[in-house]
Amino acid sequence: MLNQILKEHNIKPHPVVEFDWTSDDYHVFDLSKDNADLDKVDLNDEEGFSSYINQVLDENGKSIGIGGYGEVRSLYSRSDLFKGEEPRTIHLGTDIWAPAGTPIFAPFDGIIHSFDNRNYHGDYGPVIILEHDMAGKKLFSLYGHLSTDSLEGKVVGQLVEKGEQFAWFGTYHENFHWPPHLHFQLMWDMEGHVGDYPGVCKASEKDQYLANCPDPMLVLPS
C-alpha cells in the first residue's frame, strides 16, 4: 500500500540519513538467529558488541550498516524487556548502524506525535514518533536510540518539515546498551501507543504486526 501511495502521488521521501544511497556505500547486516558469529560476541559488553559492528563494516569496506526488517533475531534474550512465555524475536524496523551524532532528517512533512526516553536496558532510550499525512492516510515514523539532546525543545504537535534535521544518533549509554544506530520503523496505526511502539514482536503475531509496519526501505530510500 505504501509503495502504491508513493508512486500514485509522486511522493519522494527525503533520506532519513544523508549519504549516497546509489553508491552501494552500505553493508546489509545479518543479525538473525542463524548468524553463528553472534555466538562469539558478548552482546551485553559495549566494547564487544560495538567492535563486532565496526569490524564487519571495516571488513566489507563500508561506512554504514543497514538491515533487519522482518528478521528473526535471538539477541533480544540479553534483556529482560523481551523475555516472556513466548519471546519477541521478529524485528519490525530497519536498523541503520553509523557513528553517534549522525544527523537524522524527516522523510516527509509531519508533526511530532509523541516522544519519550525509554531508559530501560534493551529499550529505545530516547525516541521520537512523527505523524505524516500520506494523501489522506496517516503514516507514523519512529526513530529510536537517539541522543538525549534530540528531545530538547520538542513539543507534541510541533511541525517538522520534510528534510528538516530533528535528531541525532545516540551513544551506547544514551540509547540503553546498543552500539550507535537508528531504529527506524513505520506504522499505519499507533494502536493507542504514545512515545513508544513495539519494535519487536512474537513469531505468532508476525503477520498482523508486519501488516501494520511497512518496509522502511520504501522510505529510507534504497
BADO-895231 format. One record per residue (C-alpha): x, z, y. Coordinates in Angstrom, 3 decimals, always signed. Example, Ala and Ser with C-alpha at 12.3 -4.5 7.8 and 13.67 -1.06 7.14 Angstrom:
<nodes>
NODE|+12.300|+7.800|-4.500 .
NODE|+13.670|+7.140|-1.060 .
</nodes>
This chain:
<nodes>
NODE|+0.000|+0.000|+0.000 .
NODE|+2.747|+0.901|+2.480 .
NODE|+4.629|-2.337|+1.906 .
NODE|+1.395|-4.264|+2.462 .
NODE|+0.696|-2.463|+5.755 .
NODE|+4.238|-3.085|+6.992 .
NODE|+4.034|-6.790|+6.179 .
NODE|+0.466|-7.457|+7.375 .
NODE|+1.054|-5.770|+10.736 .
NODE|+4.684|-6.831|+11.126 .
NODE|+5.804|-3.222|+11.457 .
NODE|+9.579|-2.895|+11.324 .
NODE|+10.951|+0.637|+10.992 .
NODE|+13.967|+1.875|+12.893 .
NODE|+16.723|+3.016|+10.494 .
NODE|+16.416|+6.744|+9.811 .
NODE|+20.216|+6.902|+9.592 .
NODE|+22.091|+4.227|+11.507 .
NODE|+24.662|+2.204|+9.619 .
NODE|+24.943|-1.383|+8.441 .
NODE|+22.467|-1.477|+5.565 .
NODE|+23.296|-5.135|+4.881 .
NODE|+26.981|-4.474|+4.156 .
NODE|+26.344|-2.511|+0.952 .
NODE|+28.198|+0.417|+2.525 .
NODE|+26.389|+2.999|+0.405 .
NODE|+26.614|+4.270|-3.148 .
NODE|+23.480|+4.771|-5.241 .
NODE|+23.828|+8.257|-6.701 .
NODE|+22.735|+9.274|-10.171 .
NODE|+21.785|+12.960|-10.127 .
NODE|+19.474|+12.636|-13.106 .
NODE|+19.446|+14.872|-16.161 .
NODE|+21.242|+12.063|-18.040 .
NODE|+24.364|+12.222|-15.863 .
NODE|+26.811|+14.156|-18.068 .
NODE|+29.271|+14.502|-15.171 .
NODE|+26.962|+17.085|-13.592 .
NODE|+27.523|+19.373|-16.579 .
NODE|+31.090|+19.816|-15.341 .
NODE|+30.063|+20.818|-11.796 .
NODE|+29.099|+24.314|-10.640 .
NODE|+26.093|+23.373|-8.540 .
NODE|+25.982|+26.856|-7.007 .
NODE|+29.509|+26.521|-5.659 .
NODE|+29.721|+24.935|-2.206 .
NODE|+33.182|+23.512|-2.717 .
NODE|+32.480|+22.277|-6.253 .
NODE|+29.192|+20.511|-5.513 .
NODE|+30.428|+19.062|-2.212 .
NODE|+33.682|+17.930|-3.818 .
NODE|+31.727|+16.101|-6.522 .
NODE|+29.637|+14.240|-3.939 .
NODE|+32.703|+13.316|-1.889 .
NODE|+34.709|+12.334|-4.963 .
NODE|+32.027|+9.929|-6.150 .
NODE|+31.839|+8.352|-2.686 .
NODE|+35.628|+8.023|-2.485 .
NODE|+35.921|+6.535|-5.980 .
NODE|+33.356|+3.897|-5.047 .
NODE|+34.802|+3.233|-1.593 .
NODE|+31.576|+4.158|+0.180 .
NODE|+30.830|+6.371|+3.167 .
NODE|+27.195|+7.217|+2.405 .
NODE|+25.260|+8.034|-0.765 .
NODE|+21.589|+7.329|-1.388 .
NODE|+19.118|+7.778|-4.203 .
NODE|+16.790|+9.978|-6.128 .
NODE|+13.237|+8.719|-5.670 .
NODE|+11.277|+9.454|-8.849 .
NODE|+14.457|+10.655|-10.547 .
NODE|+14.195|+13.219|-13.354 .
NODE|+16.652|+15.974|-12.451 .
NODE|+17.775|+19.178|-14.126 .
NODE|+19.903|+20.503|-11.256 .
NODE|+16.990|+22.498|-9.800 .
NODE|+17.361|+25.100|-12.530 .
NODE|+20.055|+26.690|-10.341 .
NODE|+17.339|+28.022|-8.026 .
NODE|+14.517|+30.440|-8.861 .
NODE|+12.377|+28.359|-6.493 .
NODE|+11.915|+25.691|-9.173 .
NODE|+11.518|+27.885|-12.232 .
NODE|+8.235|+28.461|-13.988 .
NODE|+6.231|+27.749|-17.098 .
NODE|+6.798|+24.027|-16.551 .
NODE|+9.811|+23.413|-14.311 .
NODE|+9.670|+20.980|-11.426 .
NODE|+12.053|+18.133|-12.203 .
NODE|+10.706|+14.905|-10.576 .
NODE|+12.319|+14.209|-7.201 .
NODE|+9.766|+12.856|-4.697 .
NODE|+12.014|+11.775|-1.843 .
NODE|+15.231|+9.883|-1.277 .
NODE|+18.456|+11.755|-0.523 .
NODE|+20.980|+10.408|+1.957 .
NODE|+24.396|+12.043|+1.493 .
NODE|+26.525|+11.984|+4.654 .
NODE|+28.508|+14.462|+6.796 .
NODE|+26.868|+17.404|+8.555 .
NODE|+25.949|+16.443|+12.103 .
NODE|+24.874|+12.906|+11.156 .
NODE|+22.072|+11.917|+13.601 .
NODE|+18.524|+11.246|+12.367 .
NODE|+16.135|+8.806|+14.062 .
NODE|+12.359|+8.375|+13.920 .
NODE|+11.356|+5.273|+11.930 .
NODE|+8.049|+4.895|+13.837 .
NODE|+6.275|+6.307|+16.864 .
NODE|+4.653|+9.588|+15.993 .
NODE|+4.124|+13.238|+16.746 .
NODE|+5.562|+16.413|+15.280 .
NODE|+3.065|+17.539|+12.661 .
NODE|+4.933|+20.759|+11.831 .
NODE|+8.345|+22.295|+11.242 .
NODE|+9.882|+25.384|+9.670 .
NODE|+13.086|+26.954|+8.443 .
NODE|+12.643|+27.254|+4.677 .
NODE|+15.501|+29.714|+4.282 .
NODE|+15.387|+30.249|+0.542 .
NODE|+18.120|+29.280|-1.920 .
NODE|+17.480|+25.693|-3.008 .
NODE|+14.745|+25.023|-0.438 .
NODE|+14.882|+22.659|+2.557 .
NODE|+16.323|+25.026|+5.110 .
NODE|+15.293|+23.562|+8.498 .
NODE|+12.606|+20.891|+8.003 .
NODE|+10.565|+18.680|+10.350 .
NODE|+7.478|+16.656|+9.449 .
NODE|+6.328|+13.757|+11.627 .
NODE|+2.871|+12.177|+11.663 .
NODE|+2.536|+8.415|+12.213 .
NODE|-0.390|+6.048|+12.744 .
NODE|+0.135|+3.062|+10.474 .
NODE|-2.515|+0.559|+11.536 .
NODE|-5.215|+3.229|+11.454 .
NODE|-3.905|+5.078|+8.400 .
NODE|-1.917|+8.303|+8.678 .
NODE|+1.546|+8.493|+7.174 .
NODE|+3.734|+11.597|+7.241 .
NODE|+7.519|+11.639|+7.041 .
NODE|+9.506|+14.730|+6.034 .
NODE|+13.117|+15.494|+6.942 .
NODE|+14.697|+18.374|+5.031 .
NODE|+18.134|+20.060|+5.080 .
NODE|+18.553|+19.758|+8.841 .
NODE|+20.824|+21.616|+11.224 .
NODE|+19.306|+24.759|+12.728 .
NODE|+19.532|+23.350|+16.238 .
NODE|+17.315|+20.438|+15.137 .
NODE|+14.385|+22.863|+15.506 .
NODE|+15.264|+23.949|+19.038 .
NODE|+12.661|+22.962|+21.628 .
NODE|+10.342|+21.432|+19.041 .
NODE|+6.591|+21.778|+19.602 .
NODE|+3.742|+20.803|+17.299 .
NODE|+2.088|+17.675|+18.715 .
NODE|+5.255|+16.640|+20.580 .
NODE|+5.626|+12.868|+20.899 .
NODE|+8.554|+11.261|+19.097 .
NODE|+9.252|+7.615|+19.844 .
NODE|+10.452|+5.043|+17.333 .
NODE|+14.252|+5.060|+17.333 .
NODE|+14.485|+8.457|+19.024 .
NODE|+17.149|+10.793|+17.698 .
NODE|+15.393|+14.084|+16.969 .
NODE|+17.505|+15.895|+14.358 .
NODE|+20.875|+16.157|+12.583 .
NODE|+22.080|+16.794|+9.029 .
NODE|+22.765|+20.483|+8.439 .
NODE|+25.772|+22.239|+6.931 .
NODE|+25.768|+23.741|+3.438 .
NODE|+24.736|+27.182|+4.706 .
NODE|+22.115|+25.858|+7.146 .
NODE|+20.349|+23.739|+4.545 .
NODE|+20.485|+26.534|+1.987 .
NODE|+23.102|+25.726|-0.590 .
NODE|+23.088|+21.947|-0.709 .
NODE|+26.004|+19.708|+0.329 .
NODE|+25.138|+18.000|+3.639 .
NODE|+22.400|+15.435|+3.108 .
NODE|+18.938|+14.457|+4.275 .
NODE|+15.925|+14.733|+2.005 .
NODE|+13.647|+12.005|+3.364 .
NODE|+10.118|+11.801|+1.981 .
NODE|+6.859|+10.046|+2.805 .
NODE|+3.345|+11.363|+2.200 .
NODE|-0.100|+9.878|+2.781 .
NODE|-1.782|+13.286|+2.629 .
NODE|-0.253|+16.651|+3.517 .
NODE|-2.791|+18.340|+1.229 .
NODE|-3.024|+21.332|+3.535 .
NODE|+0.727|+21.980|+3.739 .
NODE|+2.258|+22.942|+7.096 .
NODE|+6.003|+22.922|+7.681 .
NODE|+6.514|+22.119|+4.027 .
NODE|+5.550|+19.769|+1.215 .
NODE|+6.868|+19.789|-2.362 .
NODE|+9.999|+17.679|-2.702 .
NODE|+9.998|+18.042|-6.471 .
NODE|+7.073|+18.103|-8.904 .
NODE|+6.343|+18.839|-12.552 .
NODE|+6.503|+15.945|-15.001 .
NODE|+2.820|+16.466|-15.814 .
NODE|+1.983|+15.897|-12.119 .
NODE|+4.275|+12.901|-11.619 .
NODE|+1.618|+10.189|-11.282 .
NODE|-0.501|+11.989|-8.694 .
NODE|+2.482|+13.019|-6.576 .
NODE|+4.171|+9.617|-6.616 .
NODE|+0.849|+8.017|-5.637 .
NODE|+0.812|+10.247|-2.555 .
NODE|+4.541|+9.826|-1.863 .
NODE|+5.503|+6.134|-1.491 .
NODE|+9.068|+4.947|-1.996 .
NODE|+11.111|+5.922|+1.105 .
NODE|+13.328|+2.860|+0.631 .
NODE|+10.462|+0.817|+2.100 .
NODE|+11.251|+2.530|+5.396 .
NODE|+14.922|+3.527|+5.404 .
NODE|+15.469|+0.376|+5.217 .
NODE|+17.289|-1.061|+2.213 .
</nodes>
